[in-house]
Amino acid sequence: MMRTGGSNTFFIHTFGCQMNQADSGIITALLQQDGYSASESEDDAGIILLNTCAVRENAVDRIEHYLQHLQGLKKRHKGLIIGVAGCVPQFQRQEMFSLFPGIDFLAGPDTYRSLPLLIEQVRSGQRAHTLEFNPAETYEGIDPVRQNPISAFVPVMRGCNNMCAFCVVPFTRGRERSHPFSSVISEVRQLVASGYREITLLGQNVNSYCDPDEGRDFAVLLDTVSREASMSRIRFTTSHPKDISEALVRTIAGRQNICNHIHLPVQSGSSRMLGLMNRGHSIEEYREKIALIRKVIPGVVLTTDIIAGFCGEQEEDHQATLELLSEVRFDLAYTFFYSERPGTLAARTLEDDVPEAVKKRRLQEIIDLQNSISDELYQKAIGTVVEVLAESESKRSSLQLMGRTETNRAVVFDREDFNVGERVHVLITSATSATLIGRPEHSPVTLS
Ligand code: SF4
C-alpha cells in the first residue's frame, strides 16, 4: 500500500536531548533543500527517520522498541524507507542492520549532509551507511527548521573532549569543535529578526566554547549574544563544573536578559567517585564553584544530574551525595542509576559491581530527598509574583497557558487575554514539586 504523503515526504522521530532536537532541525533543512518535504505524522511519510540518543540504556531500549514497531509497518507498506541517524548508529555501527532487518540506512551525527545520497542509494537497492567522524563539521551555513516559534536552540559547539568514564558522547559525537563566533552571532541576529523570545545556546560542554577564529571564550560569546538579543531571554546548557569561570559568572550576573539558572551536573557528592568517573574535579572544587555562583548571582537557581550506583560506589559515597543535595538544595535533579554503556572508559576499565537492587534503593533515596527539597522550594514561591514567558497552551485546559520563569520553573496560569509568546507577571497561588500555579497579576512585561 502507498503512503498518503508520497515517497519524498519524511517524518523525524527525535529521541534524547536538546542537542538532538536541534540536529533534527538541521536534518529537516538539509532534506528540504534537496526537495523532500516534512510530513505531519509517520502515517503520511515515505521516509521515517529516527534521530537517536545512546546516552541512557532506557533511551536505547525505547529506540529498539520503536524500531520493532517500524519493522511491522514496513511489512504493510512496501517502499517505506527507514533510516536511523545520530548517536545509536554511530555507536552500534553496521551491527544495527543485522539486529533490525527493516533499517535501510544509517547516518552518524557528522554525516547528515549525506542523507539525500543515502536515500538515493537505498532506492537503487542498497543498504547504505555513512558513519565517519568529521572533526570539521559544524553544519555552518545550514539554517535549521525550527518547530517552536518562541524559543530557539542554537548549537555553539559539538562533541566533547572530556572522557567521563560512564559517557558515550566522546565516542558518538567525537572531538569538541566550536562554531565560529561570527556564525553564531549571525544566527542570533536572524532569530531576533524573526521575533524569537528565548534563545538557548547548546553544546555537550557548552562553557568550554572556544571561537576557532579568534579564541574568544564562552563568557564573551554569551555577553555578545545577550546584547544582540537584548529583548530575548538567553539560556545555555550543558555546563561542566571545571569550565565555570569567574568571568562567566560575572557575565550572567551583569546581563539582565541572561537567565539566572545554571544546570551544573555533579553526578556524585563523593570526590572518590568523581575520580573514578574521571570528572576532572573534586567535590570541594564543585562546592567552591557553587559558592562563587551564589555570591555573584543573587537569586540564581541551580539544577543538576546525579548517577546512583556507579562502579565501586560504597554506602559512604552515597551518603555524601545525599549530604550534597541537602546542602546545595538544587531546584531539580535529573537522576539515574548507573547502567554500563559498551565501549566507555568504565566498561573497559571498571567493574559494574553495585547490585541492581542497591542501585535502585540508592536512587529512590536520592529521588525522595530531592522531591522533598523541590517541594519546599516550590512551596516557598507561593505568594510571590514571577515573570513567565508563555510557551504554549496548558495540556490540561485551553483556558490556561504554560510557561517558564527565568529560573526555568514551569508555571501554569489562567490565560485571561494573554497569548503564547508574551511575558506575563503571575501571582503564584499554589505549587506541586514540579509546577507553580497562578494567575496573571499585571499587563504583559517588557524586558529592558
Ligand atoms: S562532559 Fe562528560 S558527561 Fe558531558 S558529554 Fe562530555 S564526557 Fe559526557
Residues whose N, C-alpha, C, O or C-beta is under 5 A from the ligand:
A	BS01	SF4	C160 N162 M163 C164 C167 V169 Q204 N205 H240
